[in-house]
Each structure stands twice: as structure tokens, then as C-alpha cells.
Amino acid sequence: MSKPRVVALALVFLIGNGTVSAQKTSPGPVTPSAEQRKTSEPYTGDLSIFESEGREKRLQINRVMDILSISAGKSVADIGAGSGWFTVRAAKRVGGGTVYAVDINPEAVRHISERAEKEKLSNVKTILSKPDDPLLTRDSVDAVLLLKTYHEVAHPVQLLRNLRPALRTGARVGIIDRNGNGENHGVGSDVVIREAKEAGYKLTEQYDFVKGDNVDYFLVFTAAE
């Protein structure tokens, strides 16, 4: 048998036993895309957890609304509305405006509808949304807030992309969350900024006054031109 024939047979044997593959050039590390990163399971428990005493002061929610330019006559979207804690506060501020309480949890949507009726807030409209689409109509909102919700969004870039058509000129999108690894009810602010940029937004303001513990952060975005 000639040497070339022997070499060829030897290579076939080695490949079949997985010993040659280690000699191949290994690809570089793969960075997970925004759609693949870890997220926390959406909360479906007792909604009263969002009504803790002192929360309004800890989150400085009136200052948050000032920064988002939420005022009389404006239309606001509360994405991941939960118990409607922020929804009712925004509804009282906008008066003749409208607040859209958006959530993927049917129980939350039902709860907010009943709460708005009980508190006589006729300017609250509820939306049972999709995980990657808030289902807001085009040019319908002046401001948006995702309050401690973003870390639960499984497809954040797609959600933000689907939100863009609903934004009126100059609309501000606020995201309040806590630093974390995605699955511990928090996500790094740098991750949020990167994903928002991918979805077509630009960061305009960044704060860490929320709760004053250097853990929570407040980011403000507008649609990039």
C-alpha cells in the first residue's frame, strides 16, 4: 500500500473517533443577542405587592413624571402595569388626557379596569398586550414608562420596535429597573441602553435618584431619527 493511501485511511479513522476536530480553529466567543439573554419570569402573584407603603416616595414618582413631561392633556402608556399603581397616579395628573394600562396578564388587566371604575378614572384604558408588542395604536402616546418590568421582557428589542409607531413626536420612554443579571429581577443599565439603541432609540437622560440606593436606575429614551 502506498503512503498516501495509508495517510488517508489514518485521517478517516481519527476523524471518526473525534480526535482531529480538536485541531480545527475554534470560533471566537459568541455574544448572546438581546433576544437570547436571560430574563425573569413575569410576575403573576398577588398584585397588592406593588402597593407597599412609601413606594411613591422611594421611587420619587412625581419627579419621574416631571422628567417624562407627563402633564394635563397628555397620553401615557404604562407598560407592565401590574396593579395599576403608576396608572392611577398618571391618570390623575393628565386629567383630560389618557393613560393606557398595558399588561400581558389578563388578571392584571381585569384588576386595573375594576380599580379605575372604583376610583372613577374614566381616562384609563386597558390593553391586554402581547409579550413582544404593546398593541398601542399609531401616534397615540406622549410618554411611556416601564416600571420594574423591563427585566421580564423576553424579546425587548422587538417590543421596543413595535412601540415606536405609537410614539408621537418628541415622546419620551422611561425605563426604571434595578441592576442585575436578567434572571434575578434586574438587568444592567448598559444592557438596556444597548438594546434600546438596536431598536432605534437614543438615550437622552440617565438618573440614579430612584430609591437612592445606587441599585435602581432611570433611563429616558426618544426615538432616533
trRosetta pair geometry for C-beta under 8 A, 3 or more apart (Angstrom, degrees):
i j d omega theta_ij theta_ji phi_ij phi_ji
1 5 5.0 -115 -179 84 97 131
1 6 5.8 113 122 -58 118 91
2 5 4.9 96 62 5 79 105
2 6 7.3 -145 99 -7 42 88
3 6 5.5 -55 -147 35 38 112
3 7 6.2 37 157 -20 70 104
4 7 5.7 -55 -148 36 32 112
4 8 6.3 34 155 -21 65 106
5 8 5.8 -54 -150 34 30 113
5 9 6.5 28 155 -16 64 107
6 9 5.9 -58 -152 37 30 109
6 10 6.3 31 152 -22 65 108
7 10 5.6 -57 -149 35 31 113
7 11 6.5 31 155 -20 65 104
8 11 5.9 -55 -152 33 30 111
8 12 6.6 32 151 -19 64 104
9 12 5.7 -52 -151 33 34 113
9 13 6.5 35 152 -20 65 105
10 13 5.7 -55 -152 35 33 113
10 14 6.4 29 153 -18 66 107
11 14 5.7 -55 -144 38 32 109
11 15 6.2 31 159 -18 67 107
11 20 6.9 51 -155 -76 73 154
12 15 6.1 -57 -146 37 27 108
12 16 6.3 27 156 -20 62 111
13 16 5.9 -60 -151 36 27 112
13 17 6.6 8 157 -4 63 112
14 17 6.1 -70 -151 45 30 100
14 19 4.7 -86 -166 65 85 107
14 20 4.6 90 127 -42 110 104
15 18 7.6 46 -176 -69 32 24
15 19 7.7 -97 -71 48 22 68
15 20 4.9 -36 -83 32 66 131
15 21 7.4 98 -137 -44 66 81
18 21 5.6 -39 -160 17 62 121
18 22 8.0 69 154 -25 73 91
19 22 6.9 -44 -173 16 40 109
20 23 5.6 -54 -172 28 57 114
20 24 7.5 67 137 -34 73 90
21 24 5.6 -36 -164 6 50 117
27 30 7.3 30 121 -53 121 95
32 36 4.2 -128 -169 90 100 114
32 37 5.3 133 116 -76 128 66
33 36 4.9 84 53 9 74 104
33 37 7.5 -121 95 -28 39 82
34 37 6.1 -37 -152 1 35 115
34 156 5.8 -97 165 61 115 102
34 157 4.6 99 91 -30 142 117
34 191 7.8 142 -119 -178 87 89
34 194 7.3 -169 -81 110 113 97
34 195 4.4 123 -129 -112 140 103
34 198 6.1 -168 -14 56 146 155
35 154 7.8 41 -158 146 64 68
35 155 5.4 14 -127 -125 90 76
35 156 7.8 -153 -87 34 53 68
35 157 6.3 -73 -58 32 85 114
35 158 7.1 55 -97 -16 111 108
37 182 5.3 -134 150 -118 101 157
37 187 8.0 87 130 -135 135 119
37 191 7.0 149 -171 -160 172 135
38 181 6.5 12 71 135 132 83
38 182 3.7 120 84 104 84 128
38 183 4.2 -53 155 -40 122 105
39 151 6.3 161 -149 164 73 55
39 152 6.0 99 171 -147 107 24
39 153 6.5 -125 -136 69 142 35
39 154 5.1 -141 40 -95 158 56
39 182 5.5 -69 -81 175 37 93
39 183 6.6 63 89 -85 11 65
39 187 7.8 -13 -115 -73 67 127
40 151 5.1 36 13 130 113 101
40 152 5.1 -58 74 -91 89 71
40 182 7.1 -173 -31 152 72 48
40 183 5.5 138 -78 -147 63 38
40 184 6.9 -117 -81 26 114 8
40 185 4.9 69 -89 -77 165 54
40 186 8.0 72 -34 8 132 37
41 152 7.1 -13 113 -135 17 97
42 104 6.5 -57 -150 67 167 122
42 105 6.9 -171 145 -57 127 108
42 152 4.7 101 -93 178 64 130
43 49 7.9 -110 178 63 144 140
43 82 7.2 13 78 -113 123 107
43 152 7.0 -85 -8 -95 76 154
44 105 5.9 179 -112 -122 80 130
44 107 7.3 92 -159 40 81 133
45 49 6.7 42 96 -10 111 137
46 49 5.6 108 90 -27 86 96
47 50 6.2 -37 179 19 64 110
47 51 7.8 56 133 -15 71 105
47 82 6.1 157 -143 169 94 80
47 83 3.9 141 168 -87 105 95
47 107 7.5 -158 -43 128 124 105
47 108 6.4 150 -100 -107 131 78
47 111 5.6 98 31 160 172 173
48 51 5.3 -58 -162 33 58 116
48 83 6.9 113 -82 -106 27 148
49 52 7.0 -4 179 -43 45 98
49 83 7.9 177 53 -34 60 134
50 55 7.5 88 174 -138 53 175
50 82 5.0 118 -52 132 161 139
50 83 4.2 -175 59 17 129 124
50 85 4.6 -131 143 -31 113 136
51 55 7.3 -138 -164 13 20 142
51 83 6.0 -92 -43 114 96 161
51 85 6.1 -162 -83 -95 64 111
52 55 4.9 105 71 -49 83 112
54 57 5.3 -55 -165 43 67 111
54 58 5.8 68 139 -26 87 104
55 58 5.6 -57 -142 38 34 111
55 59 6.0 13 166 -2 70 112
55 85 7.1 -33 105 -174 146 142
56 59 6.6 -67 -143 48 21 95
56 61 5.3 -73 -149 20 68 120
56 62 7.7 47 177 -22 98 89
56 89 7.4 163 -117 -97 111 148
57 60 7.1 19 -174 -73 34 53
58 210 7.9 50 141 177 67 63
58 211 4.9 19 171 -108 90 75
58 212 7.9 -120 -156 21 63 90
59 64 6.8 -26 147 -21 92 139
59 147 7.6 32 -157 -151 149 119
59 176 7.0 57 -152 176 109 160
59 210 5.6 3 -146 -154 59 93
59 211 6.4 -3 -86 -54 49 79
59 216 7.9 -96 -115 150 74 164
60 63 4.3 -17 155 34 107 120
60 64 6.2 126 103 -27 76 88
60 209 6.1 -29 33 126 157 107
60 210 6.3 -129 36 -110 103 55
61 64 5.1 -48 -146 33 40 119
61 65 6.4 40 155 -19 68 100
61 86 6.9 -154 -146 -116 133 87
61 89 6.0 14 136 135 140 163
62 65 5.7 -51 -149 35 34 109
62 66 6.5 40 148 -23 63 102
63 66 5.4 -48 -150 31 36 116
63 67 6.5 36 152 -19 65 103
63 209 7.2 -57 110 103 149 139
64 67 5.9 -57 -153 35 31 110
64 68 6.4 17 154 -7 66 110
64 145 7.2 70 152 -118 123 137
64 174 6.6 118 -174 174 100 162
64 176 7.0 -27 -127 -58 142 136
64 210 7.3 50 -75 -93 117 106
64 218 6.5 -131 -114 -139 100 146
65 68 5.8 -61 -142 47 33 104
65 70 4.1 -74 -165 54 89 122
65 89 7.5 -134 -55 132 142 107
65 90 6.7 -178 -112 -103 124 78
65 93 5.9 -41 175 172 153 179
66 69 7.6 26 175 -76 32 33
66 70 7.6 -72 -59 42 20 79
67 172 7.7 -149 132 148 71 158
67 174 7.2 101 98 -94 109 133
67 205 6.7 -139 -173 99 120 157
67 207 7.5 -85 -111 -16 168 146
67 218 7.6 82 78 143 159 135
67 220 6.4 -122 148 -72 114 145
68 76 7.9 75 130 -122 132 113
68 143 4.4 95 160 -153 110 133
68 144 8.0 -144 -156 48 131 34
68 145 6.5 -55 -87 -67 166 102
68 172 4.9 -163 -145 91 68 129
68 174 5.1 -71 -84 -29 122 131
68 220 7.0 -160 -89 -120 73 115
69 74 7.2 157 124 -97 79 157
69 142 7.1 -96 100 147 105 112
69 143 6.3 -175 68 -71 76 128
69 172 6.2 117 26 10 103 133
70 74 5.6 -145 -143 75 53 147
70 76 5.6 30 -124 -83 115 135
70 90 5.9 -73 -176 -138 147 93
70 93 5.7 59 132 110 104 138
70 94 6.5 -72 -180 -68 88 95
70 142 7.7 145 -103 96 60 108
70 143 5.1 -103 -76 54 88 162
71 74 5.6 90 55 -13 55 122
71 93 6.8 -84 -120 156 28 100
71 94 7.0 90 109 -107 21 61
72 93 7.4 -119 -65 155 54 59
72 94 6.1 134 -124 -158 29 37
72 95 4.7 2 -133 29 87 125
72 96 6.7 44 -177 32 84 86
72 97 6.7 172 -179 -19 34 108
73 94 6.5 -132 28 -171 17 79
73 95 6.8 -14 -44 68 52 100
73 96 5.5 3 -93 74 63 97
73 97 4.8 101 165 -63 12 97
74 94 5.0 -107 58 -124 74 110
74 97 4.6 0 62 -119 36 160
74 142 4.4 -97 -159 56 99 142
74 143 6.2 29 158 8 134 109
75 94 7.3 106 -83 -162 27 153
75 97 5.4 -151 -68 -176 48 102
75 98 4.6 5 -121 58 88 91
75 99 7.5 -176 -158 -77 52 34
75 100 7.3 36 177 -14 93 99
75 140 6.0 -109 134 157 150 62
75 141 4.9 -121 113 -117 100 50
75 142 5.3 115 52 3 69 89
75 143 7.8 164 90 31 48 70
75 168 7.7 99 55 -11 113 131
76 90 4.8 -112 86 173 156 139
76 94 6.1 -153 -2 -50 115 146
76 97 7.0 67 -4 131 87 130
76 98 7.4 -172 30 96 61 53
76 99 4.9 -13 68 -113 98 76
76 100 7.1 -163 97 25 48 72
76 141 6.3 84 -123 -151 16 102
76 142 6.8 -47 -73 59 60 82
76 143 4.9 -19 -114 73 85 94
76 144 7.2 165 -164 -86 63 34
76 145 7.2 5 -177 4 108 98
77 99 7.7 160 -91 -163 24 56
77 100 4.5 -18 -111 65 73 110
77 102 5.8 14 -172 -8 97 126
77 134 6.5 52 -179 168 142 150
77 136 5.9 -45 -98 -87 143 146
77 140 7.8 77 -57 103 114 102
77 141 4.7 -35 -20 -112 104 158
77 143 7.5 -169 27 99 68 50
77 144 4.5 -10 63 -114 103 83
77 145 7.5 176 89 27 59 57
77 163 7.9 -170 87 -145 159 109
77 166 7.1 47 -41 132 151 140
78 81 4.4 78 114 -99 109 94
78 84 7.6 96 101 -131 155 52
78 86 5.0 168 -130 92 129 110
78 87 4.6 -121 29 -77 161 79
78 90 6.4 -176 -57 22 116 147
78 99 6.3 25 -10 179 109 103
78 100 6.9 -176 25 87 68 55
78 101 5.2 -13 63 -113 113 58
78 102 6.4 172 82 25 54 77
78 145 5.9 -12 -115 64 62 94
78 147 7.3 -22 -156 8 89 111
79 102 4.6 -19 -111 73 60 123
79 103 7.9 154 -165 -74 42 51
79 129 7.6 -12 -139 13 87 165
79 134 5.5 -66 -112 -107 117 128
79 144 6.2 18 -8 -172 114 103
79 145 7.2 -178 27 85 77 42
79 146 4.9 -32 74 -91 105 82
79 149 6.3 -168 111 93 78 158
79 163 7.7 -42 -70 -103 155 131
80 102 7.1 -4 -16 92 35 83
80 103 6.2 88 -130 -107 25 77
80 146 5.7 63 24 -147 122 77
80 147 6.9 -158 86 52 107 63
80 148 7.7 -146 121 82 135 56
80 149 2.8 125 77 -125 169 149
80 150 7.9 -123 -5 -45 157 43
80 152 7.0 128 -124 58 136 124
80 153 7.9 -93 -63 -61 130 97
81 84 5.6 24 160 -88 109 53
81 86 7.0 -126 -138 56 71 95
81 87 5.2 35 -153 -46 119 123
81 101 4.0 64 -108 -164 172 85
81 102 5.9 130 -22 50 107 42
81 103 4.8 -95 38 -48 88 109
81 108 6.3 148 80 155 86 121
81 109 7.9 89 61 -88 123 58
81 112 5.9 17 124 -76 134 153
81 126 7.8 -123 53 -127 158 83
82 85 6.5 -10 83 7 115 99
82 103 6.7 163 -44 -103 30 136
82 105 7.9 40 -109 43 43 135
82 108 5.6 -92 -144 -138 21 131
82 149 7.8 -144 -36 -83 105 109
83 108 7.0 -92 -70 -139 32 89
83 111 6.3 -65 -136 125 55 137
83 112 7.3 146 166 -76 27 83
83 115 7.6 93 168 -48 70 162
84 87 4.0 -63 -156 47 73 126
84 88 5.5 70 145 -27 98 94
84 101 5.7 -15 -108 -128 89 145
84 108 7.8 161 -36 -178 80 83
84 111 6.8 -155 -9 113 114 92
84 112 3.9 144 -67 -116 125 94
84 115 5.1 173 62 73 155 150
84 116 7.1 -130 -157 -50 154 86
84 124 7.6 33 -147 -155 124 148
85 88 7.0 -65 -161 29 17 99
85 89 7.2 5 150 -7 55 112
85 147 7.8 -115 77 98 109 151
86 89 5.7 -65 -153 42 40 110
86 90 5.9 35 155 -18 75 109
86 145 6.1 -116 160 92 154 138
86 147 5.3 143 -35 0 149 155
87 90 6.0 -63 -148 40 25 106
87 91 6.1 27 156 -24 65 110
87 99 5.4 142 -157 140 74 134
87 101 4.4 10 -109 -91 146 110
87 112 6.0 30 62 -147 165 124
87 116 7.6 -67 132 -74 124 107
87 124 6.0 71 166 -130 114 121
88 91 5.5 -50 -143 34 32 116
88 92 6.6 33 158 -19 63 102
88 115 6.8 -85 -67 139 125 120
88 116 7.3 -159 -93 -93 88 70
88 119 6.1 22 -136 84 124 166
88 121 6.2 -140 -128 -45 76 163
88 124 7.5 -21 -90 -77 58 142
89 92 6.1 -53 -152 33 30 108
89 93 6.7 25 151 -16 62 109
90 93 5.7 -61 -151 38 35 111
90 94 6.1 20 160 -12 72 110
90 99 4.8 128 102 -108 112 136
90 145 7.7 -168 -69 20 143 132
91 94 6.3 -59 -138 40 27 99
91 99 4.5 -96 -76 13 80 140
91 116 7.3 176 -96 -124 174 102
91 121 4.6 45 141 -164 149 131
91 123 5.3 158 -153 79 95 102
91 124 5.1 -33 -97 -65 144 96
92 95 7.7 22 176 -66 31 56
92 121 7.3 -72 -61 -109 69 117
94 97 3.2 -77 166 54 117 121
94 98 7.0 -86 121 21 146 20
94 99 6.3 157 30 -50 140 94
94 123 6.6 -154 89 136 107 149
95 123 7.4 110 137 -25 20 165
96 123 7.0 -176 -153 -95 19 139
97 123 6.3 80 86 -176 46 140
97 142 8.0 -69 -151 23 138 126
98 123 5.3 -139 -108 -177 49 88
98 124 7.8 150 -163 -94 64 22
98 125 6.1 3 -173 4 111 113
99 121 7.9 -25 43 161 122 125
99 123 6.2 75 14 123 82 91
99 124 5.2 -24 71 -108 99 68
99 125 7.3 167 84 27 47 68
100 125 5.3 -28 -108 74 67 95
100 126 7.7 134 -164 -110 58 17
100 127 5.7 14 -177 -6 104 121
100 136 6.2 105 119 -109 169 105
100 140 7.4 50 -33 132 145 124
100 141 6.8 -83 19 -83 126 120
101 109 7.2 154 111 -122 106 64
101 112 4.6 -149 132 158 161 159
101 116 7.8 -148 -6 -48 143 131
101 124 6.0 21 -15 -172 115 102
101 125 7.1 179 21 85 76 40
101 126 4.8 -30 69 -107 103 69
101 127 7.0 168 81 21 49 71
102 126 7.9 159 -80 -162 33 52
102 127 4.6 -15 -106 67 75 110
102 129 4.9 35 -172 -27 97 134
102 134 4.8 2 -165 -155 157 98
102 135 7.4 165 -134 50 113 85
102 136 7.1 -55 -81 -58 140 99
103 108 4.2 -78 128 95 162 132
103 109 5.4 -160 62 -58 107 81
103 112 7.5 141 7 -6 133 138
103 126 7.7 -37 26 -161 95 94
103 127 7.7 137 23 80 52 64
103 128 7.0 -35 77 -117 66 50
103 129 6.6 151 69 23 14 98
104 128 7.2 80 -134 -170 31 65
104 129 5.5 -68 -77 74 68 79
104 130 6.8 40 -110 -167 104 12
104 131 5.5 39 -103 -77 155 63
105 108 4.0 71 83 5 109 111
105 109 6.8 175 90 -11 58 82
106 109 5.6 -55 -148 37 36 113
106 110 6.2 36 155 -19 68 105
106 128 6.0 19 -99 -123 69 129
107 110 5.8 -53 -147 37 31 111
107 111 6.2 34 153 -22 64 108
108 111 5.6 -54 -146 36 31 114
108 112 6.3 28 157 -18 65 106
109 112 6.0 -55 -147 36 28 108
109 113 6.5 32 154 -21 62 106
109 126 4.7 123 -159 171 85 130
109 127 7.4 -118 -121 76 121 22
109 128 4.9 -39 -59 -78 167 85
110 113 5.8 -55 -151 33 31 113
110 114 6.5 25 155 -13 65 107
111 114 6.0 -61 -152 39 29 107
111 115 6.1 29 152 -21 66 110
112 115 5.4 -54 -142 38 33 114
112 116 6.1 36 158 -22 67 104
112 124 6.9 -134 158 160 101 134
112 126 5.3 143 88 -95 118 121
113 116 6.0 -54 -148 34 26 109
113 117 6.6 24 154 -16 61 108
113 124 7.9 -173 -108 114 45 114
113 126 5.1 -70 -66 -8 91 147
114 117 5.8 -56 -150 37 32 111
114 118 6.2 32 153 -20 65 109
115 118 5.7 -56 -147 37 30 111
115 119 6.1 8 161 0 67 112
115 121 8.0 -2 120 32 74 123
116 119 6.2 -66 -139 51 26 96
116 121 4.3 -92 -153 67 79 102
116 122 7.6 132 160 -78 105 22
116 124 3.9 -128 -121 62 144 140
116 126 7.7 -155 3 -42 143 103
117 120 7.5 25 -178 -77 30 37
117 121 8.0 -78 -49 44 21 70
121 124 4.7 47 119 -10 111 115
127 134 6.9 64 107 170 142 73
127 135 5.5 -174 177 82 125 108
127 136 7.0 -79 -65 -78 177 65
128 135 7.9 0 83 48 45 151
129 133 6.3 -156 -175 96 96 59
129 134 4.9 -40 -129 -142 147 38
129 135 4.8 -167 -120 16 78 107
130 133 4.3 24 58 49 114 91
130 134 7.9 -105 45 -53 69 15
130 135 6.4 108 5 -41 87 108
131 153 7.2 151 -179 -146 80 64
131 154 5.7 4 166 36 131 109
131 155 6.5 90 126 26 99 103
131 159 7.5 -85 144 -79 52 113
132 153 8.0 111 -98 -170 57 94
132 154 7.5 -70 -67 73 91 88
132 155 4.1 -12 -101 75 113 131
132 158 4.2 -6 -167 107 118 121
132 159 5.1 -119 -151 -68 49 73
132 162 6.5 106 142 2 71 144
133 158 7.5 -58 -58 140 73 95
133 159 6.8 -141 -65 -120 29 60
133 162 4.2 -90 -116 153 77 162
134 159 6.9 80 -33 -165 86 88
134 162 6.6 161 18 110 73 105
134 163 5.5 52 14 -94 126 87
134 166 7.0 -71 79 2 121 159
136 140 5.3 -150 169 59 100 133
136 141 6.2 -27 -179 -17 149 121
136 163 6.9 44 33 -134 125 64
136 166 3.7 41 101 -116 120 152
137 140 4.5 97 71 -50 82 138
137 166 6.5 103 77 -116 31 92
138 165 4.8 -55 -113 154 83 102
138 166 6.2 -114 -115 -93 26 47
139 165 7.6 -62 -31 161 59 66
139 166 7.0 -127 -18 -157 16 33
139 167 7.6 -26 -105 86 42 26
139 168 5.3 76 -155 -91 70 75
140 166 5.0 -42 39 -160 95 88
140 168 7.5 -150 48 -44 16 95
141 144 5.9 70 134 -63 144 88
141 166 5.4 30 18 145 105 101
141 167 6.3 -46 72 -105 89 46
141 168 6.5 -157 81 -4 35 93
141 171 6.0 81 107 -138 76 141
142 168 5.4 -27 -90 45 61 126
142 170 7.6 -4 -152 92 80 88
142 171 5.3 -152 -159 -110 31 86
142 172 7.7 14 149 24 63 75
143 171 6.2 -160 -71 -160 35 79
143 172 5.2 -2 -119 61 82 86
143 173 7.7 171 -161 -83 50 36
143 174 7.2 12 -176 -1 95 104
144 163 6.8 54 -114 -174 170 133
144 167 7.4 -69 -19 -94 124 96
144 171 6.9 52 -8 162 95 113
144 172 7.3 -158 32 101 69 50
144 173 4.5 -7 63 -119 113 74
144 174 6.7 -178 91 28 59 66
145 173 7.9 174 -78 -163 33 49
145 174 4.6 -11 -109 69 75 107
145 175 7.8 170 -156 -80 52 31
145 176 7.1 7 -169 4 97 103
146 149 4.5 -113 -175 60 86 112
146 150 5.0 87 129 -56 135 88
146 153 7.8 -26 -159 -36 145 133
146 173 7.7 20 -3 178 99 90
146 174 7.2 -170 28 98 63 59
146 175 4.9 -3 60 -116 106 74
146 176 7.2 -175 91 32 59 63
146 177 7.7 -8 113 -51 99 102
147 176 5.1 8 -125 55 61 115
148 151 7.7 -33 -172 22 52 106
148 176 6.2 -33 -40 103 63 91
148 177 6.0 135 -107 -111 43 59
148 178 7.3 23 -117 -9 88 93
148 185 7.9 12 -173 180 96 96
149 152 5.8 -69 -171 38 54 109
149 153 6.9 61 140 -40 81 98
149 177 7.7 -103 41 -86 41 101
150 153 5.6 -44 -157 9 44 118
150 156 6.6 50 -166 -117 86 124
150 175 5.2 39 -48 -158 144 116
150 177 4.9 -76 45 -62 113 141
150 187 6.2 -106 110 42 100 133
150 192 6.1 31 151 -110 155 118
151 177 5.7 138 -30 -153 100 131
151 178 7.7 -34 -32 50 144 73
151 180 6.4 27 -122 63 146 126
151 182 6.2 -175 -154 -142 89 39
151 185 5.9 115 98 -160 147 31
151 186 5.5 -84 -91 -112 156 4
151 187 4.2 179 -101 -18 89 104
152 185 8.0 6 -59 -120 90 64
153 156 4.5 97 106 -83 123 77
153 159 5.4 -75 -165 3 133 157
155 158 4.2 -14 147 38 114 119
155 159 5.9 133 96 -27 77 89
156 159 5.5 -56 -144 35 32 113
156 160 6.3 26 161 -15 67 106
156 192 7.8 -108 177 -122 154 64
156 195 4.9 20 107 163 126 149
156 199 7.6 -103 133 -47 74 138
157 160 6.0 -58 -149 39 29 107
157 161 6.3 31 153 -20 64 108
157 195 5.3 -122 -71 -167 83 91
157 198 5.2 -42 -123 100 123 117
157 199 4.7 -168 -153 -69 66 99
158 161 5.6 -53 -145 37 32 113
158 162 6.2 27 157 -15 66 107
158 199 7.8 -131 -44 -110 14 112
159 162 6.0 -62 -150 40 28 106
159 163 6.4 32 150 -26 64 107
160 163 5.4 -51 -147 30 34 117
160 164 7.0 55 153 -42 62 90
160 173 7.8 95 -136 167 97 165
160 195 7.1 135 6 137 146 93
160 196 6.0 -151 -148 -120 165 62
160 199 3.6 48 95 155 121 167
160 200 7.5 175 129 44 104 80
160 201 6.4 -79 174 -18 131 127
161 164 6.0 -35 -161 0 35 117
161 199 4.8 -129 -56 -152 75 93
161 200 6.6 89 -107 16 74 116
162 165 7.5 -44 -173 20 40 100
163 166 5.7 -68 -170 37 53 113
163 167 6.8 57 142 -37 80 101
163 173 7.2 88 131 -109 142 139
164 167 5.8 -51 -157 14 40 116
164 199 7.4 -172 -46 154 119 96
164 200 6.0 7 -89 83 150 130
164 201 7.9 -146 -91 -65 104 89
164 223 5.5 106 -141 -111 96 124
167 171 3.9 -147 -162 54 91 143
167 173 7.3 -59 -98 -52 131 106
167 223 5.5 159 86 -31 152 127
168 171 4.9 114 53 -51 65 111
170 222 7.0 -37 -152 -137 34 130
171 222 6.9 145 79 -132 53 80
171 223 7.2 42 60 -7 94 104
172 204 7.5 -91 -125 50 98 139
172 220 5.6 -18 -169 -165 111 104
172 221 7.3 137 -162 70 59 41
172 222 6.1 -46 -104 -80 57 85
173 196 7.9 177 93 -138 133 126
173 201 6.7 -66 49 -133 137 144
173 220 7.1 142 74 -159 48 51
173 221 4.5 -28 65 66 102 94
173 222 7.1 160 15 -86 87 33
174 218 6.5 -12 -166 -169 104 90
174 219 7.0 153 -153 81 52 50
174 220 5.4 -20 -98 -100 74 73
174 221 7.8 179 -77 21 28 72
175 192 5.8 -169 111 -172 153 142
175 196 7.8 -137 -8 -68 147 135
175 218 7.4 162 81 -152 47 44
175 219 4.8 -11 58 59 96 100
175 221 7.3 27 -4 -1 106 110
176 210 5.6 170 -143 -128 114 169
176 216 6.5 13 -176 -177 89 109
176 217 7.2 -173 -142 90 53 43
176 218 5.0 -10 -98 -102 84 78
176 219 7.9 -178 -74 22 39 66
177 180 8.0 -100 154 20 105 103
177 186 6.4 140 160 -141 97 60
177 187 5.9 -13 142 45 149 85
177 189 7.6 168 69 -85 102 71
177 192 6.9 158 37 -63 137 147
177 216 7.0 -173 105 -144 23 71
177 217 6.6 -15 63 55 64 82
178 185 7.1 26 55 124 119 78
178 186 4.1 -68 92 -114 87 111
178 215 5.1 6 -151 144 102 92
178 216 4.9 -49 -92 -91 77 63
178 217 7.4 135 -111 11 30 74
179 186 5.5 25 101 168 23 128
179 187 7.6 -83 -141 89 33 21
179 188 5.6 35 -143 -107 80 55
179 189 6.5 -50 -89 -17 88 85
179 215 5.8 -120 30 -162 95 59
179 216 8.0 -139 -5 -83 73 20
179 217 6.9 69 -48 -9 85 114
180 183 7.8 -143 144 49 114 38
180 184 4.6 -146 -167 72 124 95
180 185 6.3 144 -48 80 177 43
180 186 2.0 115 -8 82 125 102
180 187 5.6 -28 64 -48 86 29
180 188 7.1 -139 54 -46 36 57
181 184 5.6 55 41 13 89 109
181 186 7.1 52 15 81 44 89
181 187 7.5 -35 110 -109 8 51
181 188 7.6 30 -96 -30 36 94
182 186 7.6 -59 -42 88 19 50
182 187 5.0 57 -90 -102 58 92
182 191 7.4 -89 -72 134 101 173
186 215 7.8 -66 -123 171 145 96
187 191 5.3 -96 165 72 99 135
187 192 6.3 113 110 -51 112 94
188 191 4.4 98 68 -2 90 103
188 192 7.2 -157 99 -4 52 83
189 192 5.5 -51 -152 35 41 114
189 193 6.3 42 151 -20 69 104
189 206 7.4 93 175 -148 139 118
189 217 4.7 -24 -81 75 131 163
189 219 6.3 155 -151 -54 101 125
190 193 5.7 -51 -146 36 33 112
190 194 6.3 34 154 -19 64 107
191 194 5.8 -57 -149 37 30 110
191 195 6.2 24 156 -15 66 109
192 195 5.9 -59 -145 40 28 107
192 196 6.1 28 158 -20 65 109
192 219 6.0 166 114 24 134 160
193 196 5.9 -55 -144 37 27 110
193 197 6.4 30 155 -21 62 106
193 203 5.4 -12 -133 -57 102 137
193 219 6.7 -143 -74 -140 83 150
194 197 5.8 -56 -152 33 29 112
194 198 6.6 30 151 -19 63 105
195 198 5.5 -52 -151 34 35 114
195 199 6.4 28 152 -15 66 108
196 199 5.6 -60 -149 41 33 108
196 201 4.1 -60 168 65 94 124
196 202 8.0 -173 128 -56 108 9
196 203 6.9 100 88 -63 138 82
196 219 7.7 -162 -15 134 159 138
196 221 5.2 -121 -179 -100 144 157
197 200 7.9 88 -178 -39 28 11
197 201 6.4 -93 -80 66 33 67
197 202 7.1 58 -106 -98 77 48
197 203 7.7 -42 -64 -20 94 92
197 224 7.8 59 -139 -36 59 142
200 223 6.3 5 130 -153 97 78
200 224 5.3 -134 179 40 60 103
201 221 4.1 25 169 176 129 131
201 222 6.7 157 -155 80 84 26
201 223 6.0 -65 -106 -108 69 38
201 224 5.9 173 -134 -19 12 90
202 221 6.5 151 73 -152 34 81
202 222 6.1 -21 59 63 86 76
202 223 7.8 39 15 135 82 14
202 224 4.5 105 -29 -83 99 92
203 206 6.4 16 176 -54 121 105
203 219 6.3 -61 -131 -167 103 105
203 220 7.3 100 -159 76 62 53
203 221 5.8 -49 -97 -96 46 79
204 220 5.2 -63 65 106 93 98
204 221 6.5 141 6 -122 89 25
204 222 5.4 44 -31 0 133 102
205 219 7.5 158 89 -160 60 41
205 220 4.0 14 54 45 97 123
206 217 7.1 -13 -169 -178 86 111
206 218 7.4 152 -159 86 41 59
206 219 5.6 -4 -111 -112 76 70
206 220 7.3 -139 -65 24 41 77
207 210 6.8 101 111 -18 105 88
207 217 7.0 154 85 -165 52 64
207 218 4.3 -13 65 63 102 106
207 219 7.9 -162 29 -70 68 33
207 220 7.9 46 0 -13 99 102
208 214 6.1 29 169 -114 129 52
208 216 7.4 141 -156 90 63 60
208 217 5.4 -34 -102 -111 72 75
208 218 7.4 -170 -79 21 25 80
209 212 6.2 -5 -166 -76 52 74
209 218 7.1 -36 47 18 76 128
210 216 4.3 -95 99 118 107 123
210 217 6.7 144 39 -132 119 6
210 218 4.8 125 -28 -39 126 110
211 215 7.0 -44 89 57 133 91
211 216 4.6 87 29 25 122 136
213 216 6.4 67 51 12 96 89
